[in-house]
Amino acid sequence: MESTEKTIDVLQDLIEINNDRVAGFEKAIADINDENIDLKAIFQEYSAQSRKFSQELTALTAARGGDAETGNSVSGTLHRAWIDVKSLFGGSDRASILSEAERGEDAIKKAYQTALTEGQLSGEALQTVTAQSQDINAAHDTIRGLRDASK
C-alpha cells in the first residue's frame, strides 16, 4: 500500500477510536449517579480531549487528500472495545465504572501503540500521534490510579 494511503488509514482508525472514546465517556457521564459526580468532570475532560484529537487527525487526513469520513479501515475493529465499554456503564459502583473506563482506555492506548509501531507515520503525522499517545497514556494512568484507589 502506498505510504500516503497507509497514513490516511492509520489516521482514520485513530479518528474512529477517538470518536468512540467520546461516545463512551458521554454515556458514562449520563449514567453516573451523584455519589460519583467527581468522575463526570474527569470524563468530560477526556471526552473533550478526544474531540480535539479527532479534529487534529481529521486535518492531517484532509491534508493528505483523505476523506474525513471514517467508514471501514484497515484495522477498524480497534474501536469496537469502546463501543462495548459504553454499553456496560451504568449507575454501578465506582470501582466498576472505573474498571470499564480503564478497559476502554486500554483499547485506545493499544490503538496508538499500534499506529506508532506499525503505522509507518512520518513528519507531522508522527509528531501529532506521538504527542496524543503521551496524553492518552497519562489519561489511562489517571483512570487506573482512581480505579486502584476505589478498591
Secondary structure, DSSP 8 states (H G I E B T S, - for coil): --HHHHHHHHHHHHHHHHHHHHHHHHHHHHH--GGGHHHHHHHHHHHHHHHHHHHHHHHHHHHTT--S---S-TTGGGGHHHHHHHTT-SS--HHHHHHHHHHHHHHHHHHHHHHHHHS---HHHHHHHHHHHHHHHHHHHHHHHHHHHH-
